[in-house]
Amino acid sequence: MKSFCKNGVAALALIAATACAWAQGYPTRPITWIVPFAAGGPTDALARSVAERVAREVGQPIIIDNSPGAGGTVGSAKAARAKPDGYTMLVGHMGYMGAAPALYKKLGYDPVKDFAPVFRFPDTPLVLMVRKEHPAKDIKALVEWGKANPDKLYLSNAGMGSSSHLIAALFATSAGMKVTLVPYKGAGPALMDVIGGQVDGMFDQTNTALPQLTEAKVRPLAVTSKVRLPQLKDVPTLHETVLPGFEASTWYGIYAPKGTPREALDKFQAAYLKVMADKDYTDKLVSQAIQLLPPEQYTGEALGRHTEAEVARWKAVAAKNRMALD
């Protein structure tokens, strides 16, 4: 018995020493972040911005793997099946990590059970933009036009279940309109067709919409934040115009496959918190109308709680608005 106890203690000590050595050496090679949308969209842009800075802190490159399809669920399922060794992570957001369980009858992953939350990004409001030639010159006129022309208002989006799809569907049902939602494999190509006049408009996130608005390639009609944005001070909110109480933003977070060593999660969370303590960087985010959060909301624990709450929230929203996809 004494021999067994000694051997057991020795084994535990060896495991602890191995884990410590692993943690001190990790990471020893590049890390992959899966972005489940095409390159050029808001999710991709924000992910690359964060990855560049986190990579400096952890001492290894972060490679962006664009894996688009089915509103982000294809790439998410890929991440859920990845080896939980700390070298593959998912850039998740409200669509495929919050709303997807309510929208898809068959989903290849569970946002809560199959992932370990690492850290949360700031939130990003959306702006409703229309092609420059559209007859509606303001948001009230667009709603009137949409009601008078059922299913003839074409709004593009980054794919079924993306934030641009979810917010457009919620906007249409809240306003009492029937619109045609046109899915793409990312916000980039969806926006290009608004600019080209192939569709009427779309809800896009501020971090990618602002450059297009600055160049006047599209016309902004409303923002989804509760208050006006300093960068778009002349653009009203949906809340103050046609939909009192309406407020919506895209939230993001980094997730690792369930079973990823705690040491890896902690190292990336610490690196990210250091990035978010850099005022030059956070000022840059604010300039893109991205909304900062209290520091305690950036942690993996906070992201986990938020993910669970969002899954429950979107189940209620989807049921109320009949938003199931299959």
ZADREN-664575 format. One line per field, with one value per atom (N, C-alpha, C): residue number from 1; x, y, z. Coordinates in steps of 0.1 Angstrom, whole numbers, plus 5000, padded with zeros to 4 digits. Example, Ala and Ser with C-alpha at 12.3 -4.5 7.8 and 13.67 -1.06 7.14 Angstrom:
% residues 2
n = 1:1:1:2:2:2
east = 5132:5123:5132:5128:5137:5129
north = 4943:4955:4967:4978:4989:5000
up = 5078:5078:5078:5071:5071:5079
END
This chain:
% residues 326
n = 1:1:1:2:2:2:3:3:3:4:4:4:5:5:5:6:6:6:7:7:7:8:8:8:9:9:9:10:10:10:11:11:11:12:12:12:13:13:13:14:14:14:15:15:15:16:16:16:17:17:17:18:18:18:19:19:19:20:20:20:21:21:21:22:22:22:23:23:23:24:24:24:25:25:25:26:26:26:27:27:27:28:28:28:29:29:29:30:30:30:31:31:31:32:32:32:33:33:33:34:34:34:35:35:35:36:36:36:37:37:37:38:38:38:39:39:39:40:40:40:41:41:41:42:42:42:43:43:43:44:44:44:45:45:45:46:46:46:47:47:47:48:48:48:49:49:49:50:50:50:51:51:51:52:52:52:53:53:53:54:54:54:55:55:55:56:56:56:57:57:57:58:58:58:59:59:59:60:60:60:61:61:61:62:62:62:63:63:63:64:64:64:65:65:65:66:66:66:67:67:67:68:68:68:69:69:69:70:70:70:71:71:71:72:72:72:73:73:73:74:74:74:75:75:75:76:76:76:77:77:77:78:78:78:79:79:79:80:80:80:81:81:81:82:82:82:83:83:83:84:84:84:85:85:85:86:86:86:87:87:87:88:88:88:89:89:89:90:90:90:91:91:91:92:92:92:93:93:93:94:94:94:95:95:95:96:96:96:97:97:97:98:98:98:99:99:99:100:100:100:101:101:101:102:102:102:103:103:103:104:104:104:105:105:105:106:106:106:107:107:107:108:108:108:109:109:109:110:110:110:111:111:111:112:112:112:113:113:113:114:114:114:115:115:115:116:116:116:117:117:117:118:118:118:119:119:119:120:120:120:121:121:121:122:122:122:123:123:123:124:124:124:125:125:125:126:126:126:127:127:127:128:128:128:129:129:129:130:130:130:131:131:131:132:132:132:133:133:133:134:134:134:135:135:135:136:136:136:137:137:137:138:138:138:139:139:139:140:140:140:141:141:141:142:142:142:143:143:143:144:144:144:145:145:145:146:146:146:147:147:147:148:148:148:149:149:149:150:150:150:151:151:151:152:152:152:153:153:153:154:154:154:155:155:155:156:156:156:157:157:157:158:158:158:159:159:159:160:160:160:161:161:161:162:162:162:163:163:163:164:164:164:165:165:165:166:166:166:167:167:167:168:168:168:169:169:169:170:170:170:171:171:171:172:172:172:173:173:173:174:174:174:175:175:175:176:176:176:177:177:177:178:178:178:179:179:179:180:180:180:181:181:181:182:182:182:183:183:183:184:184:184:185:185:185:186:186:186:187:187:187:188:188:188:189:189:189:190:190:190:191:191:191:192:192:192:193:193:193:194:194:194:195:195:195:196:196:196:197:197:197:198:198:198:199:199:199:200:200:200:201:201:201:202:202:202:203:203:203:204:204:204:205:205:205:206:206:206:207:207:207:208:208:208:209:209:209:210:210:210:211:211:211:212:212:212:213:213:213:214:214:214:215:215:215:216:216:216:217:217:217:218:218:218:219:219:219:220:220:220:221:221:221:222:222:222:223:223:223:224:224:224:225:225:225:226:226:226:227:227:227:228:228:228:229:229:229:230:230:230:231:231:231:232:232:232:233:233:233:234:234:234:235:235:235:236:236:236:237:237:237:238:238:238:239:239:239:240:240:240:241:241:241:242:242:242:243:243:243:244:244:244:245:245:245:246:246:246:247:247:247:248:248:248:249:249:249:250:250:250:251:251:251:252:252:252:253:253:253:254:254:254:255:255:255:256:256:256:257:257:257:258:258:258:259:259:259:260:260:260:261:261:261:262:262:262:263:263:263:264:264:264:265:265:265:266:266:266:267:267:267:268:268:268:269:269:269:270:270:270:271:271:271:272:272:272:273:273:273:274:274:274:275:275:275:276:276:276:277:277:277:278:278:278:279:279:279:280:280:280:281:281:281:282:282:282:283:283:283:284:284:284:285:285:285:286:286:286:287:287:287:288:288:288:289:289:289:290:290:290:291:291:291:292:292:292:293:293:293:294:294:294:295:295:295:296:296:296:297:297:297:298:298:298:299:299:299:300:300:300:301:301:301:302:302:302:303:303:303:304:304:304:305:305:305:306:306:306:307:307:307:308:308:308:309:309:309:310:310:310:311:311:311:312:312:312:313:313:313:314:314:314:315:315:315:316:316:316:317:317:317:318:318:318:319:319:319:320:320:320:321:321:321:322:322:322:323:323:323:324:324:324:325:325:325:326:326:326
east = 5008:5000:5009:5019:5028:5035:5039:5045:5036:5023:5013:5012:5011:5009:5021:5033:5045:5045:5042:5041:5031:5019:5008:5013:5019:5024:5034:5043:5054:5047:5037:5030:5024:5017:5010:5021:5032:5043:5048:5049:5054:5045:5032:5021:5021:5023:5023:5035:5046:5059:5058:5052:5050:5041:5030:5020:5027:5035:5042:5051:5059:5068:5061:5050:5042:5037:5032:5027:5038:5050:5061:5065:5065:5069:5059:5046:5035:5034:5031:5031:5044:5047:5060:5059:5047:5044:5032:5030:5018:5005:4996:4982:4973:4963:4953:4940:4935:4922:4912:4902:4892:4882:4881:4871:4861:4848:4839:4832:4839:4834:4845:4841:4851:4860:4871:4880:4874:4877:4872:4860:4853:4841:4845:4835:4838:4844:4839:4845:4859:4863:4876:4885:4880:4888:4891:4881:4883:4892:4891:4899:4914:4916:4930:4936:4928:4933:4937:4929:4932:4943:4943:4953:4967:4968:4981:4988:4979:4984:4986:4977:4978:4990:4993:5004:5017:5019:5031:5032:5021:5022:5025:5020:5023:5035:5041:5054:5053:5041:5040:5029:5031:5021:5007:4997:4983:4979:4976:4971:4956:4951:4936:4932:4923:4918:4903:4901:4887:4880:4870:4862:4847:4843:4829:4819:4806:4795:4785:4772:4760:4761:4763:4763:4773:4784:4794:4794:4784:4783:4792:4796:4806:4820:4825:4837:4837:4825:4824:4825:4818:4818:4833:4840:4854:4862:4860:4867:4864:4851:4847:4854:4857:4863:4878:4884:4898:4905:4917:4924:4925:4922:4922:4936:4945:4959:4963:4954:4958:4962:4963:4968:4957:4944:4933:4922:4918:4907:4897:4886:4875:4872:4871:4866:4850:4844:4829:4822:4809:4801:4786:4778:4764:4756:4760:4752:4754:4766:4768:4771:4774:4776:4765:4755:4744:4730:4728:4715:4714:4725:4724:4716:4717:4709:4694:4690:4676:4672:4681:4678:4679:4688:4691:4686:4678:4674:4686:4695:4707:4719:4726:4738:4750:4761:4772:4780:4775:4783:4773:4777:4770:4778:4774:4782:4787:4779:4782:4790:4786:4791:4804:4806:4817:4829:4828:4839:4842:4855:4859:4861:4854:4856:4869:4875:4889:4888:4883:4881:4871:4865:4855:4860:4856:4859:4849:4852:4842:4830:4819:4807:4808:4801:4801:4787:4782:4769:4768:4756:4755:4748:4750:4744:4736:4724:4716:4719:4724:4728:4720:4718:4711:4719:4717:4724:4720:4729:4728:4716:4712:4700:4687:4686:4674:4665:4651:4642:4640:4642:4640:4652:4650:4660:4663:4654:4656:4649:4651:4646:4631:4624:4609:4604:4611:4607:4609:4620:4624:4613:4609:4599:4586:4582:4570:4571:4582:4584:4584:4590:4590:4576:4568:4554:4546:4548:4541:4545:4557:4563:4567:4558:4562:4571:4582:4592:4600:4599:4606:4618:4619:4631:4641:4652:4663:4674:4676:4687:4697:4709:4720:4725:4731:4737:4749:4757:4769:4766:4754:4750:4740:4732:4721:4727:4721:4726:4736:4741:4751:4744:4751:4745:4738:4743:4736:4723:4722:4709:4700:4705:4696:4690:4699:4694:4684:4687:4677:4664:4664:4651:4644:4651:4645:4639:4647:4642:4629:4629:4618:4605:4606:4594:4590:4599:4596:4589:4593:4587:4574:4571:4559:4561:4573:4575:4579:4576:4581:4592:4604:4616:4622:4630:4638:4652:4656:4670:4679:4689:4698:4711:4714:4726:4738:4750:4763:4772:4784:4794:4803:4798:4805:4800:4803:4798:4805:4817:4824:4817:4814:4807:4793:4787:4773:4773:4783:4784:4787:4795:4799:4787:4777:4765:4755:4757:4749:4755:4768:4775:4772:4772:4770:4755:4746:4732:4724:4731:4724:4713:4715:4705:4703:4692:4689:4697:4701:4708:4712:4718:4722:4725:4725:4730:4744:4754:4768:4773:4784:4790:4799:4799:4806:4820:4828:4842:4845:4836:4838:4829:4819:4810:4815:4822:4826:4835:4844:4852:4843:4833:4824:4815:4812:4803:4812:4824:4833:4835:4835:4837:4823:4812:4799:4795:4799:4796:4782:4777:4763:4757:4744:4738:4733:4738:4733:4720:4711:4698:4696:4702:4700:4710:4713:4722:4714:4720:4713:4716:4725:4728:4717:4716:4705:4707:4719:4722:4730:4730:4738:4753:4760:4774:4781:4792:4799:4805:4808:4814:4803:4790:4779:4768:4772:4763:4751:4751:4739:4730:4734:4726:4718:4704:4696:4696:4691:4690:4676:4675:4662:4653:4659:4651:4644:4651:4646:4636:4636:4628:4616:4619:4607:4605:4615:4613:4618:4610:4613:4618:4629:4634:4643:4644:4653:4667:4675:4689:4696:4707:4714:4728:4737:4751:4757:4767:4774:4784:4783:4794:4803:4815:4825:4832:4839:4847:4856:4867:4876:4872:4871:4867:4878:4880:4889:4881:4885:4877:4877:4866:4865:4877:4883:4894:4907:4908:4920:4926:4939:4945:4942:4939:4937:4948:4960:4972:4972:4967:4966:4955:4944:4933:4938:4944:4949:4959:4968:4979:4973:4963:4957:4948:4942:4934:4942:4954:4963:4969:4972:4977:4967:4955:4944:4941:4941:4938:4949:4962:4973:4970:4966:4963:4952:4942:4930:4934:4946:4950:4958:4960:4967:4958:4958:4949:4950:4962:4963:4954:4954:4946:4931:4927:4913:4908:4916:4912:4909:4917:4915:4902:4898:4886:4874:4875:4864:4863:4873:4872:4864:4863:4855:4841:4837:4824:4822:4833:4832:4831:4822:4819:4827:4835:4843:4834:4839:4832:4840:4834:4841:4852:4864:4875:4870:4862:4858:4850:4844:4836:4844:4857:4865:4870:4868:4874:4866:4873:4866:4854:4855:4844:4831:4834:4823:4817:4826:4822:4813:4817:4809:4795:4794:4781:4772:4779:4772:4767:4775:4772:4759:4759:4747:4735:4736:4725:4720:4729:4726:4719:4723:4716:4702:4699:4686:4678:4684:4677:4673:4682:4678:4668:4667:4657:4643:4642:4630:4627:4637:4636:4632:4638:4635:4621:4617:4603:4593:4595:4586:4586:4597:4598:4598:4596:4596:4608:4620:4632:4640:4634:4641:4645:4657:4662:4660:4658:4655:4647
north = 4988:5000:5013:5012:5024:5026:5015:5015:5022:5018:5023:5038:5042:5056:5064:5059:5066:5067:5056:5056:5066:5066:5075:5090:5093:5107:5110:5101:5103:5106:5098:5100:5114:5118:5131:5142:5140:5150:5151:5140:5140:5146:5144:5150:5165:5169:5184:5190:5184:5189:5190:5180:5180:5191:5193:5203:5217:5219:5231:5234:5224:5226:5229:5222:5225:5239:5244:5258:5268:5265:5275:5275:5264:5264:5268:5267:5269:5284:5288:5280:5279:5268:5265:5266:5268:5269:5278:5282:5290:5285:5294:5290:5294:5286:5289:5294:5305:5310:5308:5300:5297:5309:5315:5326:5320:5317:5310:5319:5329:5338:5340:5346:5349:5361:5362:5373:5386:5397:5410:5415:5406:5410:5415:5420:5426:5416:5403:5393:5391:5389:5387:5399:5411:5423:5425:5423:5424:5413:5401:5390:5392:5397:5400:5411:5421:5432:5427:5418:5413:5403:5394:5384:5390:5400:5406:5410:5416:5421:5410:5400:5389:5381:5379:5371:5377:5390:5396:5392:5392:5389:5374:5365:5351:5346:5354:5350:5340:5339:5330:5336:5334:5339:5333:5340:5335:5335:5323:5322:5322:5330:5331:5321:5312:5302:5305:5311:5314:5302:5298:5286:5289:5296:5301:5290:5293:5284:5283:5283:5282:5291:5304:5314:5312:5306:5304:5290:5282:5270:5259:5260:5251:5252:5264:5266:5263:5266:5263:5248:5240:5226:5221:5227:5223:5226:5237:5241:5231:5228:5219:5205:5201:5188:5188:5200:5202:5196:5192:5187:5197:5194:5204:5206:5210:5212:5226:5236:5250:5256:5249:5254:5257:5254:5258:5264:5276:5283:5289:5292:5297:5312:5320:5334:5333:5333:5331:5345:5344:5356:5352:5363:5361:5351:5350:5342:5327:5322:5308:5303:5313:5308:5313:5320:5324:5320:5323:5321:5308:5302:5290:5278:5275:5264:5266:5279:5281:5281:5282:5283:5270:5262:5249:5237:5229:5216:5207:5207:5198:5207:5208:5216:5207:5208:5199:5202:5210:5214:5220:5221:5228:5240:5252:5264:5264:5258:5258:5245:5234:5221:5217:5222:5217:5227:5238:5248:5253:5258:5265:5280:5289:5303:5308:5317:5322:5337:5345:5359:5365:5377:5383:5396:5399:5412:5422:5435:5446:5443:5450:5448:5458:5454:5462:5465:5478:5481:5479:5479:5478:5490:5493:5504:5499:5503:5500:5509:5504:5512:5507:5516:5513:5518:5512:5517:5532:5539:5553:5557:5548:5551:5548:5542:5537:5549:5548:5560:5564:5555:5559:5567:5580:5589:5588:5582:5581:5568:5565:5552:5551:5562:5562:5559:5565:5563:5548:5543:5529:5519:5521:5513:5514:5526:5528:5521:5523:5516:5501:5496:5481:5476:5483:5479:5479:5489:5491:5481:5475:5466:5453:5445:5432:5424:5419:5410:5417:5429:5436:5444:5444:5451:5440:5440:5430:5435:5427:5430:5419:5422:5411:5409:5398:5395:5385:5383:5375:5360:5356:5342:5340:5329:5326:5324:5331:5330:5340:5347:5358:5370:5379:5390:5399:5400:5409:5402:5389:5382:5383:5381:5381:5394:5405:5418:5423:5419:5423:5416:5403:5396:5402:5405:5411:5425:5433:5446:5445:5436:5434:5430:5420:5416:5426:5433:5444:5455:5458:5469:5465:5452:5447:5447:5444:5443:5429:5426:5414:5417:5413:5416:5403:5404:5393:5394:5384:5383:5375:5381:5374:5371:5357:5353:5353:5357:5356:5348:5345:5338:5348:5359:5368:5382:5391:5405:5413:5409:5416:5416:5404:5403:5408:5407:5412:5427:5434:5448:5453:5445:5449:5449:5440:5440:5451:5457:5469:5481:5482:5492:5491:5479:5477:5478:5479:5481:5468:5456:5444:5441:5446:5445:5459:5460:5474:5478:5469:5474:5462:5466:5456:5462:5454:5458:5454:5463:5459:5465:5459:5463:5476:5484:5497:5497:5487:5486:5484:5478:5477:5487:5492:5501:5515:5519:5533:5538:5529:5534:5536:5527:5528:5541:5544:5556:5568:5568:5579:5583:5572:5575:5576:5576:5579:5569:5556:5546:5540:5542:5538:5549:5548:5558:5552:5557:5552:5557:5549:5553:5553:5543:5542:5533:5534:5525:5518:5506:5497:5500:5509:5512:5520:5521:5528:5543:5548:5562:5564:5576:5579:5577:5573:5571:5584:5587:5600:5600:5588:5587:5589:5587:5589:5597:5609:5617:5621:5622:5626:5614:5602:5590:5587:5587:5584:5569:5566:5552:5547:5534:5528:5531:5531:5534:5548:5558:5571:5574:5565:5568:5559:5546:5538:5526:5523:5511:5515:5521:5525:5512:5513:5502:5493:5494:5485:5488:5478:5479:5465:5465:5453:5456:5447:5448:5434:5433:5420:5418:5407:5403:5392:5392:5383:5377:5365:5359:5349:5345:5335:5322:5311:5298:5288:5279:5267:5255:5244:5231:5227:5221:5216:5206:5208:5199:5206:5218:5225:5228:5226:5228:5242:5242:5255:5265:5260:5268:5276:5270:5276:5287:5284:5294:5306:5304:5315:5323:5317:5324:5334:5329:5338:5349:5345:5355:5366:5363:5373:5381:5375:5383:5393:5389:5397:5409:5406:5417:5427:5423:5432:5441:5435:5442:5453:5449:5458:5469:5468:5478:5489:5487:5496:5507:5519:5529:5533:5532:5536:5526:5513:5503:5505:5507:5509:5522:5532:5544:5541:5533:5529:5522:5513:5506:5516:5525:5535:5543:5546:5554:5547:5533:5525:5523:5530:5529:5516:5509:5497:5501:5494:5498:5490:5497:5490:5485:5474:5469:5471:5470:5470:5459:5461:5450:5437:5436:5422:5415:5421:5415:5408:5411:5405:5391:5386:5373:5361:5350:5338:5334:5336:5333:5342:5354:5363:5359:5355:5351:5338:5329:5317:5320:5329:5333:5340:5348:5356:5346:5336:5327:5319:5314:5307:5316:5329:5338:5341:5342:5345:5333:5321:5309:5309:5312:5313:5324:5336:5348:5345:5340:5338:5327:5318:5308:5314:5324:5331:5340:5347:5357:5349:5338:5330:5324:5320:5314:5325:5337:5348:5353:5353:5358:5348:5335:5324:5325:5324:5326:5313:5301:5289:5287:5281:5280:5267:5256:5243:5235
up = 5000:5000:5000:5009:5009:4996:4989:4976:4966:4967:4957:4959:4972:4975:4970:4973:4968:4953:4946:4932:4926:4933:4929:4931:4942:4944:4934:4931:4921:4907:4904:4891:4890:4901:4901:4900:4907:4906:4892:4885:4871:4862:4864:4856:4858:4870:4873:4867:4868:4862:4847:4841:4826:4822:4829:4826:4828:4838:4840:4829:4825:4814:4801:4799:4787:4787:4798:4799:4797:4802:4800:4785:4778:4765:4754:4758:4749:4746:4734:4722:4715:4708:4702:4687:4682:4667:4664:4652:4649:4653:4657:4661:4650:4648:4637:4644:4639:4642:4630:4632:4622:4622:4610:4608:4598:4602:4594:4583:4579:4568:4558:4546:4536:4541:4535:4538:4533:4540:4536:4544:4551:4559:4572:4580:4594:4603:4603:4612:4609:4596:4592:4596:4593:4596:4611:4619:4633:4639:4634:4638:4635:4623:4619:4627:4630:4639:4653:4658:4672:4671:4661:4660:4659:4651:4649:4663:4671:4684:4695:4695:4704:4701:4688:4683:4689:4689:4695:4710:4717:4731:4734:4726:4728:4721:4712:4706:4694:4689:4677:4667:4654:4645:4647:4643:4643:4629:4624:4610:4609:4601:4599:4588:4592:4583:4579:4568:4564:4559:4566:4563:4562:4552:4551:4548:4551:4547:4558:4554:4562:4574:4572:4582:4593:4590:4600:4607:4604:4611:4606:4593:4588:4595:4595:4602:4617:4623:4637:4640:4632:4634:4631:4622:4620:4632:4639:4651:4662:4663:4674:4673:4661:4659:4659:4660:4660:4673:4672:4683:4694:4706:4717:4723:4715:4720:4721:4719:4721:4708:4697:4684:4674:4677:4669:4677:4673:4680:4670:4675:4666:4670:4659:4661:4660:4672:4672:4673:4669:4671:4673:4674:4678:4670:4657:4648:4650:4648:4649:4663:4673:4687:4696:4691:4699:4693:4680:4674:4667:4663:4655:4661:4674:4679:4678:4677:4675:4660:4651:4637:4630:4634:4627:4635:4628:4635:4637:4628:4629:4628:4639:4640:4644:4638:4640:4653:4662:4674:4684:4696:4706:4711:4710:4713:4728:4737:4751:4755:4750:4755:4747:4735:4727:4726:4734:4733:4747:4748:4760:4757:4763:4760:4764:4756:4759:4763:4754:4757:4747:4751:4744:4738:4725:4719:4723:4720:4722:4712:4714:4706:4694:4683:4671:4666:4666:4661:4646:4640:4626:4620:4608:4601:4589:4587:4576:4564:4553:4542:4529:4520:4508:4496:4484:4472:4470:4464:4462:4454:4445:4436:4442:4454:4460:4462:4459:4460:4475:4485:4499:4503:4508:4512:4527:4535:4549:4554:4566:4571:4571:4575:4574:4560:4550:4536:4532:4537:4534:4539:4552:4558:4550:4547:4539:4525:4519:4506:4507:4518:4520:4522:4530:4532:4520:4511:4499:4488:4490:4480:4487:4491:4498:4490:4497:4491:4480:4477:4467:4472:4486:4492:4494:4486:4487:4496:4507:4516:4516:4513:4513:4527:4529:4542:4540:4551:4551:4551:4551:4551:4561:4559:4569:4583:4592:4606:4610:4600:4603:4610:4616:4623:4613:4601:4591:4586:4587:4584:4595:4607:4619:4622:4621:4624:4613:4601:4590:4592:4595:4598:4609:4620:4632:4629:4621:4616:4608:4599:4590:4597:4606:4613:4623:4630:4639:4632:4620:4612:4605:4605:4598:4583:4578:4564:4560:4547:4541:4531:4535:4526:4521:4511:4506:4511:4518:4524:4515:4510:4500:4507:4509:4515:4506:4512:4505:4514:4509:4517:4524:4529:4536:4534:4544:4543:4531:4528:4518:4504:4499:4486:4487:4499:4501:4500:4505:4504:4490:4483:4470:4461:4463:4455:4458:4470:4474:4466:4467:4460:4445:4439:4425:4421:4431:4427:4425:4427:4425:4435:4447:4458:4464:4472:4477:4488:4497:4509:4518:4530:4539:4553:4563:4576:4577:4578:4579:4592:4597:4609:4607:4617:4615:4611:4615:4613:4598:4590:4576:4568:4574:4566:4565:4576:4576:4564:4559:4547:4535:4533:4522:4523:4536:4538:4536:4540:4539:4524:4516:4501:4494:4502:4497:4486:4488:4478:4481:4493:4497:4506:4509:4517:4530:4542:4555:4559:4564:4568:4583:4590:4604:4610:4623:4631:4641:4645:4654:4669:4672:4686:4692:4705:4712:4710:4709:4708:4695:4690:4678:4680:4669:4670:4666:4673:4670:4656:4651:4637:4626:4630:4621:4628:4633:4641:4634:4620:4613:4609:4613:4610:4622:4621:4633:4637:4648:4653:4649:4648:4646:4657:4669:4682:4681:4676:4677:4665:4655:4643:4641:4637:4634:4643:4652:4661:4675:4683:4696:4704:4711:4719:4712:4698:4691:4693:4697:4699:4696:4688:4685:4681:4686:4682:4680:4672:4670:4681:4688:4698:4693:4697:4692:4704:4702:4712:4706:4713:4709:4717:4710:4716:4712:4721:4718:4719:4713:4714:4729:4733:4747:4750:4761:4765:4763:4757:4755:4769:4771:4784:4789:4802:4809:4807:4807:4806:4793:4782:4769:4769:4775:4776:4784:4796:4804:4797:4790:4783:4773:4765:4755:4761:4772:4779:4784:4790:4796:4785:4773:4762:4757:4756:4751:4760:4773:4783:4783:4780:4778:4766:4755:4743:4745:4753:4755:4765:4772:4781:4773:4760:4752:4747:4752:4748:4733:4727:4713:4705:4709:4702:4704:4717:4720:4713:4713:4706:4691:4685:4671:4669:4679:4678:4679:4689:4690:4678:4671:4658:4648:4649:4640:4645:4655:4662:4669:4672:4680:4695:4702:4716:4726:4734:4744:4755:4762:4773:4786:4798:4810:4810:4815:4814:4819:4829:4834:4824:4814:4804:4793:4793:4782:4786:4798:4802:4796:4797:4792:4800:4813:4822:4818:4815:4811:4798:4788:4775:4776:4785:4787:4792:4802:4807:4796:4788:4777:4767:4763:4753:4757:4769:4774:4774:4778:4778:4764:4754:4740:4734:4737:4731:4736:4748:4753:4747:4746:4741:4726:4718:4704:4701:4711:4709:4711:4720:4722:4710:4705:4694:4681:4679:4667:4667:4679:4680:4677:4683:4681:4667:4660:4646:4635:4639:4629:4620:4627:4620:4617:4620:4617:4603:4600:4587:4580:4588:4582:4592
END
